[in-house]
Amino acid sequence: MKVVGVILVVLLLLCGIVAGLGWYGYSKAKSGDLSFLSKLGFLNKGTSTDLEITFTEKEAQDFMETIETGAKVLTADSPECKSMSCVPGTPIYVGTQTVSTTLSNSQGTALINEWIRFAPNAPFTSGQMRVNADGTVDFAGIVDMNQVQKFGTATNVPAATMNIITKYVGSLGGTFPLKASGTLTVKNNAVNANFSSVSVGIIPVPGTLMSRYKGEVNSFLEDRLAVVKGLSIEELSFGDGKTTFKGTVPKQIYFVK
């Protein structure tokens, strides 16, 4: 599998939503308001919003051939692990290469699902991404809380933050639908994410809360990007139904199961 570096960037940014939800639960509980917990039992009855992005596995594979970033799944018994430190759930990044590419909505969604299929630490079971003509981005998918912990380990999420996420967001159940909309840009590794709406199942996250924690969420995303060796984002932007990426990505990625 190739081009994982590009899609890993997109997924790492979207996964910051999970952290934002953790802060939501934390702030409510800290103020003594636990009324939101009564709604959680309904969440697993929901399904992911269909953004009407169709894709095929072949489409992802054909696009991957245009980028020379490779990926391979390893186990502890793989020959490569004799010369590398292989920790289950933690990817290994080797080398660097320059990439300048543009993805359509169907290509982006196909690559997201290819990443989910291969990566042992992907915190989603499925996902769709739609870039609109005005540059806003919609994402809809199913979060897997069993995988969120693995994602946290792989990207060095602080233990205190993971405790908040698992304690409060974990109350939503093993899996639950998530939808987010907003704008997102990255310039020279600096993240600027502005979510106009985020919802998990039937529960919307208040806009005032998203604004209040914008700085913390952006810092969280930048920290996740920093752990990917060989990744440097000159530009990540969205517009006119396309995703544009310029920068460097790892030349080889090993996923350890």
C-alpha positions in Angstrom: 0.0 0.0 0.0 1.3 3.5 -0.9 0.5 7.2 -0.2 -0.3 6.3 3.4 1.7 9.4 4.4 -0.7 11.8 2.7 -3.8 10.1 4.1 -2.2 9.7 7.5 -2.0 13.5 7.7 -5.7 13.9 7.0 -6.7 11.2 9.5 -4.5 12.6 12.2 -6.2 16.0 11.8 -9.7 14.5 11.9 -8.9 12.3 14.9 -8.4 15.6 16.9 -12.2 15.7 17.0 -12.1 12.8 19.4 -9.9 14.8 21.7 -12.4 17.7 21.5 -15.2 15.5 22.5 -13.2 14.3 25.5 -12.7 17.9 26.6 -16.5 18.4 26.2 -17.3 15.6 28.6 -14.5 16.7 31.0 -15.8 20.4 31.1 -19.4 19.2 31.7 -18.4 16.8 34.5 -16.1 19.3 36.1 -19.0 21.8 36.4 -21.1 19.1 38.0 -23.5 18.8 35.0 -23.8 15.1 34.1 -27.2 15.4 32.4 -25.6 14.7 29.0 -24.9 11.1 30.1 -28.6 10.2 29.9 -28.4 10.6 26.1 -25.6 8.2 25.6 -27.6 5.0 25.4 -29.1 6.1 22.0 -25.8 6.8 20.3 -25.1 3.2 19.1 -28.4 3.2 17.3 -27.2 5.7 14.8 -25.4 5.0 11.6 -22.7 7.1 9.8 -24.0 10.0 7.6 -23.7 9.1 4.0 -21.8 11.9 2.2 -22.6 10.3 -1.1 -18.9 9.8 -2.0 -18.6 6.6 -4.1 -15.2 4.9 -4.5 -13.6 1.7 -5.4 -10.5 -0.2 -4.0 -9.0 -0.1 -7.5 -9.3 3.7 -7.6 -7.2 3.9 -4.5 -4.6 1.4 -5.8 -4.4 3.2 -9.2 -3.7 6.5 -7.5 -1.2 5.0 -5.1 0.9 4.0 -8.1 1.6 7.7 -8.8 3.4 8.2 -5.4 6.4 6.3 -4.3 5.6 6.0 -0.6 5.4 2.4 0.4 3.8 0.7 3.3 3.9 -2.8 4.7 2.2 -4.7 7.6 4.6 -6.5 9.9 4.3 -8.9 12.8 6.8 -9.6 15.6 8.0 -12.6 13.5 8.6 -10.5 10.3 12.3 -10.5 9.2 12.3 -6.7 9.3 11.7 -6.8 13.0 15.1 -8.4 13.6 16.7 -5.0 12.7 14.0 -2.6 13.9 12.2 -2.1 17.2 8.7 -3.4 16.4 6.0 -2.4 18.9 2.4 -3.7 18.1 0.2 -0.8 17.1 3.0 1.6 16.6 4.1 2.5 13.0 7.7 2.8 11.9 8.7 5.6 9.5 11.8 5.3 7.3 13.3 7.9 4.9 11.8 11.0 3.4 10.5 12.1 0.0 9.0 15.2 -1.5 5.3 15.0 -2.6 3.1 17.5 -4.4 -0.3 16.0 -5.2 -4.0 16.7 -5.6 -6.8 14.2 -4.6 -10.4 14.2 -5.6 -13.2 13.4 -3.1 -13.5 9.8 -4.3 -9.7 9.3 -4.2 -9.4 10.8 -0.8 -12.2 8.6 0.6 -10.8 5.5 -1.1 -7.4 6.2 0.4 -8.9 6.8 3.9 -10.6 3.4 3.8 -7.5 1.7 2.5 -5.6 3.2 5.4 -8.3 2.0 7.8 -8.1 -1.5 6.3 -4.4 -1.9 6.7 -3.4 0.2 9.8 -3.8 -1.6 13.1 -4.2 1.7 15.0 -6.8 3.5 12.8 -9.5 4.8 15.2 -12.3 4.5 12.6 -14.0 1.5 11.0 -15.1 3.5 8.0 -15.0 7.1 6.8 -16.0 9.5 4.0 -14.4 12.9 3.3 -16.1 15.6 1.1 -14.4 18.8 0.1 -17.0 21.4 -1.0 -16.7 24.1 -3.6 -16.3 26.8 -0.9 -13.3 25.0 0.7 -15.2 23.6 3.7 -14.7 20.0 4.6 -17.2 17.4 5.7 -16.2 14.1 7.4 -18.4 11.2 8.5 -17.4 7.9 9.9 -17.7 5.4 12.7 -15.3 5.7 15.7 -14.0 2.5 17.3 -13.1 3.2 20.9 -11.1 0.0 21.1 -8.8 1.4 18.5 -8.7 5.0 19.9 -6.3 3.7 22.7 -4.0 2.2 20.1 -4.1 5.5 18.1 -3.2 7.4 21.3 -0.2 5.1 21.9 1.0 5.3 18.3 0.9 9.1 18.3 2.2 9.7 21.9 -1.1 11.2 23.3 -0.3 12.1 26.9 -1.7 9.7 29.4 -3.8 12.4 31.1 -5.5 13.3 27.8 -6.2 9.6 27.0 -7.7 9.2 30.5 -10.1 12.0 29.8 -11.0 10.7 26.3 -11.6 7.1 27.5 -13.5 8.1 30.6 -16.0 10.5 29.0 -16.0 9.8 25.2 -15.7 6.1 26.1 -19.1 6.3 27.7 -20.6 6.6 24.2 -20.0 2.8 23.7 -17.6 0.6 21.6 -18.5 2.3 18.3 -20.5 5.4 17.4 -21.1 7.7 14.4 -19.2 10.9 14.1 -19.7 13.8 11.7 -17.7 17.0 11.5 -17.7 20.1 9.2 -15.5 23.1 9.0 -12.3 24.5 7.5 -8.8 23.2 7.8 -5.4 24.4 6.6 -1.8 23.5 7.5 1.0 25.8 6.6 4.6 24.8 7.6 3.2 22.3 10.1 1.0 25.0 11.8 -2.6 23.8 12.0 -5.6 26.0 11.7 -8.8 24.0 12.2 -12.2 25.7 12.6 -15.1 23.3 13.2 -18.5 24.7 12.3 -20.3 21.6 13.6 -19.4 18.4 15.3 -21.8 15.7 16.4 -21.6 12.1 17.7 -24.8 10.2 17.2 -27.6 12.5 18.3 -25.4 14.8 20.4 -24.1 18.0 18.8 -21.0 19.6 20.5 -21.9 23.2 21.4 -20.3 25.8 19.1 -19.2 27.9 22.1 -17.2 24.9 23.4 -15.5 24.3 20.1 -14.4 28.0 20.0 -13.2 27.9 23.6 -10.9 24.9 23.0 -9.8 25.8 19.4 -6.3 26.5 20.5 -6.0 23.3 22.5 -7.3 21.2 19.6 -4.9 22.8 17.1 -2.0 22.2 19.5 -3.2 18.6 19.9 -3.2 18.1 16.1 0.3 19.7 15.7 1.7 17.4 18.4 0.2 14.3 16.5 1.9 15.4 13.3 5.2 15.9 15.0 5.6 12.2 15.9 5.5 11.2 12.2 9.2 11.1 11.2 9.8 12.4 7.7 6.6 14.4 7.6 6.8 18.1 6.9 3.7 19.9 5.6 4.4 23.0 3.4 0.7 23.2 2.5 -2.4 21.1 3.2 -5.5 22.9 1.8 -9.0 22.1 0.5 -11.1 23.7 -2.2 -13.2 23.1 -5.2 -13.8 19.5 -4.3 -10.1 18.7 -4.0 -7.3 18.2 -1.4 -3.9 19.7 -2.1 -0.8 18.5 -0.3 2.7 19.8 -0.7 5.6 18.8 1.5 7.6 15.7 2.5 6.3 12.3 3.7 8.0 9.1 4.9 9.4 7.0 2.0 8.4 3.7 3.8 5.9 3.1 6.6 5.7 -0.2 8.5 2.5 -1.0 10.4 3.2 -3.4 13.2 0.3 -5.8 14.3 
